[in-house]
Amino acid sequence: MKAYELAEIVAGRVVGDHETQIVRIAELDQAREGEVAYVDNEKFFDKAVESKASCLIVPPGVSEKFQDRTLIEVHNPKLAFALIGAALHPPVRREPQIHSTAVLAANADVALTAFIGPHVQIGENAHVGAYTRIEAGVVVGANVKIGDDCVLHPNVVLYDGVSLGNRVILHAAVCIGADGFGYVRHDHGYQKFPQIGTVVIEDDVELGAHTCVDRAALGRTHIGRGTKLDNMVHVGHNCDIGERVVIAAQTGISGSVVIEDDAVIGGQVGFGDHTRVQKGAVIGSKAGVLPGKIVRPGIWWGIPVQPLDQYKRQNAYLSRLPERIKRLEQQLADLKNR
């Protein structure tokens, strides 16, 4: 695409040669001819001047720093770079087909435009929407509903009765709808609590590789529109995750947790059951949220989770604790000597 075409996509302004041809996106220090990169921070301007990229995406008002360069000026260069990347590198769309090794139930409803890869299994009364791509080794259970334009990467497993909206992306080995971890203790061990609910995943959700979402014991486990989960995240039974939530890798969420819209969860966070994260809350990596805790809007960190300012004060105090103990020991020794 030409520079002016890319600028139209992001509502930007071209400075320099409007006809510059761009083939792909690239990192600032690795870009070459035919590639576009972005810079949104003044401390990287020197690196941008040295960049071999044919086009740079920059903030407004800095064009004099990049003489004789083709530029696209926008207020948010990183977002513009992402949008341009999507235009230059559209997702793979396979030609419709059902591979000869795939096994489909006779009453499965598979759109004529769908792609069904090798060794896929699709169960009774399952529905696969238009232009959905199901890669090798995926297992789709009975009564599963998959919307339009979804992508299921290799070895995804959808247990019976779960539901996906449109444009859902499930990366390799995602498991949706396994039984929740629910047992009742008795004299001879544990009795499994019924796990007969479902999982509902709304439009534009993306789940990273090896992420697991358990079915509800009763009712549903729910993930809202536009939410993104990283690799190896576990969502327990009956959780309700809102819209536009982001959760980083290795986070574990116990049963019946509610995470409201627009929350941000760092990696390796642990949630006790029946906790609630309110809209707009940000929880830092490795935090521990105790059962029943309500996490209000703001930035939280630590074990147990606490407001960031309180966590910083505590850390500062703890970092000086060995020195203080050593001083107290010396004072005690002096007292004994006297």
Helices and strands as residue ranges (DSSP letters): H 3-10, E 13-15, E 24-25, E 35-38, G 42-44, H 45-50, E 55-58, G 63-65, E 70-73, H 77-88, E 97-98, E 103-104, E 109-110, E 115-116, E 121-122, E 127-128, E 133-134, E 139-140, E 145-146, E 151-152, E 157-158, E 163-164, E 169-170, E 175-178, E 183-186, E 189-192, E 198-201, E 206-207, E 212-214, E 220-223, E 228-229, E 234-235, E 240-241, E 246-247, E 252-253, E 258-259, E 264-265, E 270-271, E 276-277, E 281-283, E 288-289, E 294-295, E 298-301, E 306-307, H 308-337
